[in-house]
Amino acid sequence: MSAQASSKQDDYQVKDTKPQLGERWPHGGVRGGGGGGWISSERTASTYDLVEQMYYLYVRVVKGKDLPMNPVTASCDPYVEVKLGNYKGKTQHFEKRANPEWKQVFAFSKEKIQSTVLEVFVRDREMVSRDDYLGKVVFDLNEVPTRVPPDSPLAPQWYRLVDRKGEPKHRGEIMLAVWMGTQADEAFPEAWHSDAASVHGEGVFSVRSKVYVSPKLWYLRVNVIEAQDVESQDKSQLPQVSVKAQVGHQILKTKVCQNKTRSPFWNEDMIFVAAEPFEEQLVLTVENKQGSKDELAGRINLPLHIFERRLDHRPVDSRWFNLERYGFAVLEGERRKELKFSTRIHLRACLEGGYHVSDESTMYISDQRPTARQLWKQPIGILEVGILSAQGLSPMKTRNDKKVTDAYCVAKYGQKWVRTRTIVESFSPKWNEQYTWEIYDPCTVITLGVFDNSHLGGGGGPGKDMRIGKVRIRLSTLETDRIYTQSYPLLVLQSSGLKKMGELHIAFRFTCLSMAHMIYLYSRPLLPKMHYLHPFTVNQLDSLRYQAMTIVSTRLGRAEPPLRKEVVEYMLDVDSHMWSMRKSKANFFRIVTLFSGIISISKWLGEVRHWKNPITTILVHVLFIILICYPELILPTLFLYMFLIGIWNFRFRPRHPPHMDTKLSWAEAVAPDELDEEFDTFPTSKTEQVVRMRYDRLRSVSGRIQTVVGDIATQGERLLALLSWRDPRATTLFIFFCLCAAIALYMTPFGIIALLAGLFFLRHPKFRSKMPSVPSNFFRRLPSKADSML
């Protein structure tokens, strides 16, 4: 490997970092903040011990009193402008109000403060001329107090407005509170930030940090049993009907009843995904097949909350529902009320609470709890994640002829999603936000993704939030109660190849609440028991997972600010099931690596048999003879050997949680055409010649897989052919051999047989023939079902 390739590979590795986390600072993380300020408490009070402390100057503008009126209009439309150096923040204005209440907080990053004076102006908004100056309040930053939670919030005070010369005005006061604090302050999430001073309009809401909760998902099981009194528009023909069920965008249909009858019978199950609160309804439509068309015979809308919720597989009572009439019956007007009979449908429906409704890939699952809260166990641990910063981010877009990136980070575990604030126009954003999750199973994965915010303008913007990279951490690979501070490379596979988009710096700690409970979980099934007692088919699970992901994406997209569809889909690996040549290669070589250990053992055993190292072969003979003489030592020796291997490997245990391996993924050596194929749309948008070439290549790869699978099947069928009499002579020879072997084993001690067999196996190469052995020749001659293949 060249030095350049080695350096590039090292650049893709996880690295240790040594940030100055809050827990290392005295007095709750306060160090040198606020000049001559004061701290009211000496206790360590930082709950943000996994992030670096960031200082902000907070200005809380509460309200005004007795503000002077405009002598011309005899009214006042006041607003407040907070100015610190080059940064200005404004409150909303109120029309014709001398005693306004703004209740707004401004936060100025201490790192970017270039002034020692804070000025708070009160102005009167004018529609035509320049806004009138009503007065101001000036603060010396060296006199601003420092406040760190859990100290109580600083009490606001009334300040009299002064004129431009600093003389007190006769009228006008403003209530303010000014203090130096950290990102742990309660005012931080909803404050106006100087870091995002250039963002206006609706984009202001999308730069703030938020916590989202996925909707609670249920499986809706609808068993369509039968229908009665189904009529065709053509009264001379009996109907041949099916039932179509729809929940939201999910549509399923029963089979068409084979018999033409007015009382069809199906007894078919249909499974849907439903989310609380149940906004969609179950829409059932009975359709009559008439040639190539389906006519409507009846319909009903059923709200989901009327269905029973069950936690196990106990029987659910069935119910009859009357359908609304369609076709000819609709035209009858008032006569419909005179009908004594209508089409009825017999259903057995319920909401399943004993299953886990998965919206993410099972390979990276973050939650296995069933839907029903009654079935949840106590949490076994707590995961704390400090999202510190990112370094070296790539420019994602152009704004005002300048390459910029507006980065934010999203973390997802279980039903809880978190989104950090957006740091505007920075390739090295610092978030320093800390979040906590309850852990119910250690064999789960937390996912963190970094994105570029493309919706900072008014109206939401037309673009999509571009992905910068993703990190996954499997909790079972973490040591408990240890703080990890890592720098993860943000890797994205693009149509042009693998690209490192930057690095994400995070700190995290997995705290165990009950070690006994955690160890007990390793003996329990991964999913709730309903998945094993009454499982779904593979096709059902794939479809239901896609529907669940769609529902989660839609619901989170309706939050304010929205967590957008492209973000949710990337975090949930929506395209993980799509085929690509690169993934096929990667999985093939994973299998090869898996068998490499067995191959290594067989090579070593071959060297022992061929006496390549006589001393090793003699030692193997001695160990073999001891085990034959004392067969009761075989199993203890085997377990002792595995114990020693485990102890020996402890020195070489991984020091970091596993991260994306570019070599394992075959992301570095992938061909350009294979990448183009992987990023192609579905269905394809390529030309016929390109599709033909890719189809031929796929046939070639599939042919190799087909050959390997066929060879494995052939060996298994040859084993079965030993006693199946497919080859009468071979079976005769084998059963007579078994009879002779049984007699010999009954008459001869097993130790003697094993000793002779082992010594024969380990005999010197001088006593061996280069021809295949008799058992090998016999086995290869056995028939398989390959002869019956077309």
N, C-alpha and C positions, 0 to 999 in steps of 0.2 A: 504494500500500500504506500502510495506516495505521501510526502509530508503534507501536501496541500489537501489530499483526501482525508488524511488523519486529522488535520486541523479542522476540516469541515465536519467530520464525524463528532469530534469533541464539542463543536459548537452546537450540536443537536442534543447534548446530554444535559441532565439535571445538575445544577451546581448549588453548593452550599453558599448561603449569604449570612452576613452578620449585621443585621439592622439593629439600631438602638430602639428596642421595643420598650413600650411603656412600663413594663414591670421592672425594668432595670433602673428606673428613675425614682428618686426619693419623692415622698409627699405626693403620691398619686400621679407622678409624671410631670410635675411643675418644675421647670428649670429655667431660670433667667427670664421669665415672662413678665412683661409689664413694667420693666424698670424698677421704680420705687413702689410697686404695688404690694399688696398684702394677701395672705392666705389665712382664712379663718379656721382651718382645721389642719392638724398635723398628721392625721391618719392617712394611710395609703388608700386611695379611694377610686383607683382606676379600674373600670371594668373593661377598658380597652388595652389589655396588657399584651395583645398580640399584634399591635400596630405601633408605628412611630407617632408620637404626639405631634400634632400640627396645631399651631396657635392662630387664633382668629381674633380680631377686634370686633366685638358685637355691639351693635347700636340698636336698641329697641325703641321705636317711635310709637308711643302709646296714643296720645291725644293732645289737642290744643284747647286753649281756653281764652275767651275774650279777645280774639284776634281783631286787629283794626280793620275797619271797613274802607272800601274804595270810596273816596268823596264824590266821584262822578256817578257811579252805578249804585252806590249805597248798599253794596253787597260784597261778599268775599267768597272766592272759589279757591280754597287753600290746598296746597300740597307741600311736602317736605322734600328737600334735596340734601342728601348726606354726602359730603365731599371729603375725600382723604387723598391728598396728592392729586394724581391724574384720574382717580376713580370717582365716579359719581353714581349714586343710586337715588331713584325717585319713588315716592309713594304715589298712590292714586290720588286724584283730586276730588274734592266734594264741592258741589255747587251750592252757593248761598248758605254757607254754614260757618258760623263764627266759632263754634265749639265742636270741631271734627274729631272723630276717633279713627285712627289709621291702623293701629295694632299690627305693625309690620316690623320685621327684624332684618338688619343688614349685617353681613359678615365680610370682613376684609382680611385677606390672607396676610399674616404677619411677615412672611418672607418677601412680599412685594410692597410693603409699606415704605415709602420714601419721604414721608413727612412726619413732623413731630406734633402737628396740630390737626385736630378733627373739627370740621366746621359743619354745623347743621343749620341749613337755611330754611326759612318758611317763606313761601312765595304765593302770590295771588295770580292764578292763571288768567291770562287775557287772550281772547280769540284773535284779536287783530294786532295790537301793539305788543311790545315786550312785556313779559310777566313782571308784575310789581314785586318789589322787595319789601317784605313785612318785618323781617328781623332775622337774627341768627343767634346761635349759641356756640361757643368755642370751648374745646377741651384740650388740655395739654396731655399728650399720651403718656408722659412720665408719671402722671398722677392717676392713671386709670387703674382700678383694682383688678386683681386676678381672681377668677372663680373657677373651681373644679368640682364637678358633681362627685359625691351626692350633697354637696353644700346646696342650700336652698337658693332659688333664683334671686338675683340682685333686685332689690326693690326700686322701681322707677321713682324719680323725683321731679318736682316742678322747677323749671328754669325760666327766668324772665328773659325775654328777647332783648337783644341789644342792637343798636344801629350800626352803620358802617364804621363809625369812629370808636365803637365799643362802649358807648354810653347807653344805660338802660332806657328802654322805651316806656312810655306811660301805660300802654296797653299791650297785652299779649303775653301768654305763657305757653310753654310746651312741656309735656311730661316725657322724660327720657330716662333710659338706663344704659350706661356704657360700661363695658367690662372686657377684660382679656380672658378668653377661654380656649378650650380645645374642641376637637370634633366630637367629643363625648357630651357636649352640651345639648340639652333638650331642644334648644332653639336652632340647632345646626341643620336638620333635614329640611325645614320649611323656609330657611332664611334666603334672602337675596345674596348671591355670592359675587364677589368681585372677579373671581376666576371666569365667570360667565357673563361679564358685564356687556359683552357684544351681542348677546342673544336677546331677541325681542319677540313679542307676540306670543303665539301658542308654544313656540319652541322653549320658552322658559320652563314649562311644566316637564318637558322631556329631559332636562338636565339634572333633575333632582333624584336623589336616591330613594328607592321604594322597595317595599316587600310585597310580593304577590302570593296568593294561595290558589293552587289548582282547584278546580271544581271537584266536588265529591262525585265519583263515577260509580254507576251501578250497571250490572247486566240485567237487561229486561228479557225474560224468557216468555215467549208467547207460543202456546201449544194450540194450534188450530185443529179442533176435533172434527166438527161436522157443521153442516148448515141444513136448514129446512125451508120448504116453500120457496125455492128459487125458481123464478119464472123467466122464460125467454120472451123477447119482444114478439117473436114469431110463435104464437100460441100452438101452432101445429107441431112444433119440435120440442123435444126435451132438451134442457140445457146441459152443456158440458163445461163445468166451471173450475176456476182456480181462485185463490185468495191472494191479493197483494197487500202487504203490510208495510207501512212507512212510519219512521220516527225521524223527524228532521230530514236530513239528506240520505238517510239509510233506507234502502228499499230491498225487501226480500219477497219472494213469491213461493207459494206451494206448487207442487206438481198439479197438472190438470187431471181432474178426476177421470179415470178411464171410462167409467160408465156414464151414460147420459141419463141423469136422474134429477128430480127436484130435491132430493135429500142426499147430496154428495158427502163423502166421508174421506178425511185426509189423515188426521192424527199426526201432524208434522210439527216439529219444534223449529222456532226461529229465535235467534239471539240478537239483541240490539244493545248498544251502549247508550245510557241515559245519564244526564248530569243534573245534580241539584243546583238551584231550584228547577223543578221540572217545567220548563217553558214549552217544550214540544209536546205534541199529543200523538197517541198511537192512532193512525188512520188506516182502517181496514176497508178494502174495496173487493167486492165479489165480482168477478169478471166472467162473462159467458163467451166461450170460444165459438165464433161464427166464421168459419173459413179462415181467411188470413187476418181477420179483425177480431178484436175483443170488445164486446159491448158491456156496459156497466149494468149490473143487476142489483146492486145495493152498496151502501157505504155507511160508515159510522166513524165518528171521532171520539176517542176515549182519553180523558186526562190520565196521566201516569200515576197520580197520587192515589187513585182509587184501587190500585192493585196491592195485594198483600206483599209484605216484605218477609222473607224467610232467611234464616241463618244456616240451615242445613238442607237435606233433600227430603224433608217430610212432604207428604202429599198436600196439594193445594186444591181447594174446592173449585170446581168449574162453574161457569156462569153462562147464561143465555143472554144475548143482546139483540134487540130489534134493529134492523138496518133501515136507513132512509131509502125510500123507493126511487128508482131512476127510470129513464125511458118513458114508456107510455103512461105509467102511473103518475108521473109528475104533471102531465097535462090534464089530469082529471080535476085539478083544483080542489074545491070544497069536498068533493066525493072521497078524497083520501081519508077524511075523518070518519067516514062511514065503514072503512075497511075493518073487518074483524081480525084479519090475519095479515101478517107481513113477513118478509124474509127474516129469518133468525139465524144467528151464528153462535156456535158453542165454543167457548174459549176456556183455556186454563192458563192464566197469566200471573206472573209474580216478578218481583224485583229480588234478584239474588244478592244477598249480603255476605255470603260465605266465600266468595271468590275475590281474588285481587284483580282489579281491572288495570291492566298494564298499558301505559301510553309510551313506553320506551323499550328499547331493545333489551331482551333478557340477558344479554352479555354484559350490559352496563346498568343493571337494574339498581334503583336507589331506594326502593320500598317494596315490601312483600306483604304488607298487612292487608287483611280482608277489608271489604267496604264497611261492614257493620262495626261500629266502634265498640260494641259489647264484646267482640272477639279479640280486641287488642290486648296485648300483654303490657307489662310495665317496661319502660325504656331501660336499656342496659348500659347506656353511656351517653355522653354529650360530645358533639363535635363543634369546636370553635375554629373559625377561619378568619384570619386577618388578611384582607386584600390590600396589599401595601402599595405597589406601583407597577409600572411597566417601563421598560427601557428599550430604546432603539426601534420604536415602531415605524413601520413603513408609511409614507404618505399615501392617503387613500383617495383624496379628491383635490380639486383646485378651487380656491375661493379668492377672488380679487387678484388673479394671476399669481397666486401663491399656493404652493403645495401644503396641505394641512391634514391633520387627523384629529377628530373629536372623539376620543375613546371613552368607552365605559365597559364595565365588567358585569357579567351575569353569572350567578351561581345557582345550581339547582340540586336539591336533595329532597326526596319524598315529595310532598305536596307544596313545599315552601320554595319559592323562587325569590332571589334578591337581585337587585340591580343597583349598582353604585351610581353616584352622580357622574355626569359627563364633564370631563376636563377639556375645555375648548382650546383648539390650536396648540397642542402639545404632543411632541413625540416621546416625552418621558413623563407621562401623567402620574401624579401621586394621589391615590384615593385614601389610603389609611382608614378603611372602614372595616369593622368587625361584626361578624354575624355568628349565630349559634343555632344548632339543630339538635333535636333529640334523636338518639339512635336506638332502633329496635332490633337491628340485626347487623353484626359486623361484616357480613359478606355482601356488602353493598358498595356502591360507587357514587362519589360526588363529582359533578361536572361543572367546570368553570369555563366560560367563553368570553373572549374580548371582541368587541364590535366597534365599528365607527358609526357615530350618530349622524344620519343624513336628514334629520327632520328638525333642524334648529330654526328654520325660517318660519314665517307666519303661514298658517294654513296646513301645516304638517309636512309639506314638501313632497315632491313626486318620487324621490328615489327610495331605495331599500337600504337598510342598515347592513353594511358590508362586514363579512366575517374576517377577523384578524387571526384568530387561532383558538384552540381549545385544549383544556387540561382535564385529565381524569385521574382520580385518586381512589384506589380501592382501600377501604378502611381496614380490612383484615390484614393488610401488609404493614400497618402502623403499629409501633410500640405504644402502649398506653402511657398517659401522663408525660409524654415527651413533647417538647416544642420543636417542630420542624420549621426551619426557615430555608426555603428553596427558591431557586430561580428556574422557571420552566421555559424552554423554548416554545414559541408559538409557531407551529408548523402548519402550513396549508398546502394541499396538493391542488395546483391549478392546471389549466390546460397547457400551460407552458412548462410545467414541471414542479418539483418541490421547491418551496420557498419559505425561508424563515422570516416571519413578519415582525419579530421582536422577542422580548422576554417578559414573562409575568412573574413578579416577585410576590410570594404569598408566605404566610406563617399559619400553621395549624397545629391543633392539639386534640387528641382523642382521649377523653377522660372516661374511665370505666367506673360505673356505679355499682356493678355486681359481677365480680369475676366468675362466681359459681354459675350465675344465670347465663353468662356469655359462653362458658364451656358447655353448659347443657344444650345451648342452641346448636352446637356442632353435631349433635345427634338427632336434631329435628329436621323434618323436610323443609326445603327452601320456600315453598309456597304453601298457602292454606290447604287443609286436607281435602276440601271439595275439588281441588284440581286433580287429585289422585283417585278419589272415589268415583267422581263423575266427570271425567276430563272432556275437554273440547278437542276437536280435530285440529291438525296443523293448519289447514286452510282457514278454519274458523278463527283461530288465534291470530293469524296474520291479518285477516280482515278486521277483526275487532280491535286490534292494536292500532291499525290505521284510522279507524273511526274514532277511537279514544283520543289519538293525537290531534285529529282534526277538531274535535270538540274543545280540547284544552287550548289549542291555538286560537280558536274563535273567541273563547271566553276571555283569555288573557289579552287578546287584541281589543276587547271592549273596555278594559280598565283605563284609568286616567292617571298618569300617561299610559298609553298602550305598550304592552310587551309584544312586539310585532311578530307576525307570522314567520318571517324568515329567521328570526332569532330562535323562536320556539322549535322550529323544525330542525335547525342545526344542533340545538342542545339535545333534542330527542333522537338524533340519528335517523331521520325519516327515510333516507336513501340507503340505509345499510344493507337492504336486501337486493339492491341492484347488482347485476353481474358485471364484472370487469376482468380483463385478462390479468391485470396486476394482482387482484385479490386471489385469483385462481392460482397464479404462480406462488404467491406468498403462502397460501394454505397447503399447496403441494409440498413446498420445502419445509413447512412446519411438520408435516407427516414424516418427511425424510429425516428431519432432526430427531423426531420422537423415536424412530427406530435406530438411530445412530448408536444409542447406548447398547442395544441388543447386538448390533453388528460389531461393536467394539469388544463386547464380551466373547462373541463367537470367534473373532480374530485372535483374541488372547488365548482362548481355548485351543484354537488351531495351532498356535505357536507352541503351546504346552504339548499337544499331541505329536508335533513334529520335532520335539526336543531341541527347539531353537536355543533355549537357555536350559541346559541340563540341570542346573541347581534348582531352578523354579519347578521343573517337571518332577524332580525327585521329592521336593517339598510337597507338591500336590499329591504324589503317590502316598507319602506318609500320612497326610491329612485324610486322604480317602480311606486308607486302611484303618486308621483310628475310628473314623465314623462308621465303617462297616462292622468293626469289632464291638463298637458301642453305639448301636443305632439310636438309642435313646438320646444321644447328644446332637442328633442332626438338627432338630427344630430349635433347641436352645442356642446352638452355634449360629444358625441362620439369623435368629433375632438379635443375638449379641453382635453379629457382624453388621447388621443394619443400624444398631445403636451406635457402634463405633464410627460408622460412616457419617451418621447424623452429627455426632460430636465433632468429628474432623471438619465437616462442612460448616460448622458454626463460625469458624474463623473467616470464612469467605462469604458470609451472609450479606445480602444487599443492604447497603446503607441508606438508600433512597427509595421512596415509593416508585414503582415502575411507571414509566412515561412512554409516549409514542416512540417506537423504535423504527427509524426510517429504513434500516437495513432489513429488519424482519418484515416490514411492510412492502419491500421492493419498491420504495418510492423514489430511490435515487437512480436506479438502473432501468426504469421503465421507459419504453420507446415512445417517441412523440405520437405515433399513430394510435398506440394503445391508450395514451392519455386522451387523445381526441375522441376515441370511442367511449371512454369512461364518462366524459363530460357531454356526450351527445344526448339529445332529448329523447324522451320515450313517448310515442313512437319516434323513430329516427327521422332526422331532417337532412340526411346525407343523400348523395346521388346514388343511382343504381349501381354504378361500377364499384363505389366504395363499399356499399352494403354487400355486394357479391363477394368482394375480397374478404371482408370481415366474416361473412358467413362461412366461406371456405376455411378460414383460419379456425373458426369455432368448431367446425366439423373435424378438423385435424386434432385439436386439443381434446375434443370429446371422444375421438377414436382412441386416443391413448388411455384416457380414463376408462373407457369401455373395455379395453384390453386388460387393464390391471384388475378391474372388478371381475371380469370373466375368469381370469387366472385364479383369483381367490375363490370364486364359486366352484371352479373345477376341482381344486384341492379338497374342498369340503364334500363335494359329491363323490370323489374317489374314496373318501373315508366311509361314507354311507354305503358305497358299493361293496365293501368288504363282506357284508352280511345280507345284502339285498338279493343275491342270486341273479343279478343282472348279467354277470359273467359266471355261469355255473361252475366252470373249472376253477376259476380264481377263488370263488367262495368255498368250493370243496377243499382246495388246498389250505385255505386260511382256517377253516373250522377244524380240520385234522391237525393243523399246527397248534391251534388253541388247545385241543384235547391232549396232545403230547406235552405241551408246555404246562398244562394244569397238573398232569401226572408227575412231571419232573419237579415242579415246584412243591407238590405235596410231599414228595419223597426226599427232597433236598432242602436243607435249611436255607432261608432267604438270604442270610448273610453270605453264604458261599456263592449263591447265584449272583448277588450284587457285586461281590469281590471279583469274580471271574469276568463279569461283564465290564466292570470298570477297568480292570487291567487290560482286557482286550481292546477297549476304547482308547486307552493311553499307551498302547504298545508302540515300540520304536518304528520309525518309518521304514526300516529295512525289512520289516515283517508285513508291510502293507502292499496291496496291489493298487495300481493307478486306475484300475477299472472301477465303475460304480458298484456299490455293494448289492448283495442279493435283495435285501428288503427294499432298497431304493428302486431297483429294477422292477420288482414285483408291484410296488405302489404306482409307478409311472405307467404300468400296463393296464391298470384298472380303468374301466369305462366311466365316463361322466355324461351328463345330459347335453354336453356340447354337440354330440352327434345328432341330437334332435332339434337343434336350432336351425331355422330357415336361413 
